[in-house]
Amino acid sequence: MNVEFLSTALAERPICVTSAIGRIDVSTDAPSVRMHMYVNGVEFYNSLLYAYNGTVTLFDAGHLIESYFRAKSLFRADVTVRAVCSSDSSVFASMTIDCLHCSHVVPETFDASKTFFSCLRTHRVSRNAKFNLYGPVSAIDSVVVIVMGLDADGESVSGSVFPVPFTGYIEVDLPAWIEHVRANSEMVTPCAVSIRCKDLEKSLFIVRDPEYMTFSFRNCFNVPETIFLPGQSVLKPEISVDDAVCSGRTMQYNRVIARSHEFTSGPLTRHEAAALVQFLESHSTAVVVDGKSYEIVITDHSTEISSDASSLNVLKFTWQFADRRPHLFGDDLDPLLYSSQIFTEQFQQQYM
């Protein structure tokens, strides 16, 4: 009896995106082969497959891996595929694939070892932003962070933050970085941040608009990603009741209260809007309030991305809290609705 993998090229790639794993072929002279797949020694797939013309084929293996990664909140792991002869378990073949979750088809030239696992190369953030930036960076690689801004006279000034620790991800802490640079330079107004590591680079542009909302989601790499969107939110209360008349009095029952939030972002670049469509498509979304994430579901959207240079691209969508209960936050009870207070405050230009 003989069992041999024909799809060994998958195991030879430094990082293999799951969208590139269509089928796994096994050559055998046995009538059937039992296929197993493991992550960290835990089996998540086990099936008996029958041979046809000396070949056993496992179709759509990438989707099987992606489903397990999503269930376990993984984005990258070694997946061991094992093919065992059904009539003699001592005859088997095994290969290990370094898999990166990727629900989108990417070009063949895409090199996962030279990119941050983010849907945006340039990222707008608030001055209080704190989030994690994931990438295929080893612990010994140095991370260089440069904060750029203006001094009191409006002249350009910059300062570096070094070293920045890496423990599987880069912990972005904008308040701490800005404070460090201000203490060592004449910077007054921070404007942007550049994060560099080997061939990887990420640019952060600081949003000065006070009216923005923070959302998080799992992008196409199944990596948690945080976005900061300037825009306007509209609260839409929904109340559903049934009425009945008892002894001449109207009574209400089956009372259900829900709140929908309609959000319209400020103008976005075409590339930024196209990338953020992943937020609308994500299987896991949340709104971030006071540093804490609350799971939400996007119930509707009317987003259209145009290549017309004269068109403004925006994200417009409606969302609800996943538990369908109204949420109250902080002293003002609901910071999801901002007030510009243009009659009592100095006017702020939108979307700067």
Secondary structure as UniProt FT lines:
FT   STRAND          3..5
FT   HELIX           9..12
FT   STRAND          16..17
FT   HELIX           18..20
FT   STRAND          23..28
FT   STRAND          32..39
FT   TURN            40..41
FT   STRAND          42..50
FT   TURN            53..54
FT   STRAND          55..59
FT   HELIX           61..71
FT   TURN            72..73
FT   STRAND          76..85
FT   TURN            89..90
FT   STRAND          92..100
FT   TURN            108..109
FT   HELIX           112..114
FT   STRAND          122..125
FT   TURN            127..128
FT   STRAND          130..134
FT   TURN            139..140
FT   STRAND          144..150
FT   TURN            152..153
FT   STRAND          156..161
FT   STRAND          169..173
FT   HELIX           174..183
FT   STRAND          189..197
FT   TURN            198..199
FT   STRAND          200..206
FT   STRAND          212..218
FT   TURN            220..221
FT   STRAND          224..246
FT   TURN            247..248
FT   STRAND          249..265
FT   HELIX           270..281
FT   STRAND          285..289
FT   TURN            290..291
FT   STRAND          292..301
FT   TURN            309..310
FT   STRAND          316..321
FT   TURN            322..323
FT   TURN            330..332
FT   TURN            335..336
FT   TURN            342..344
FT   TURN            350..351
//
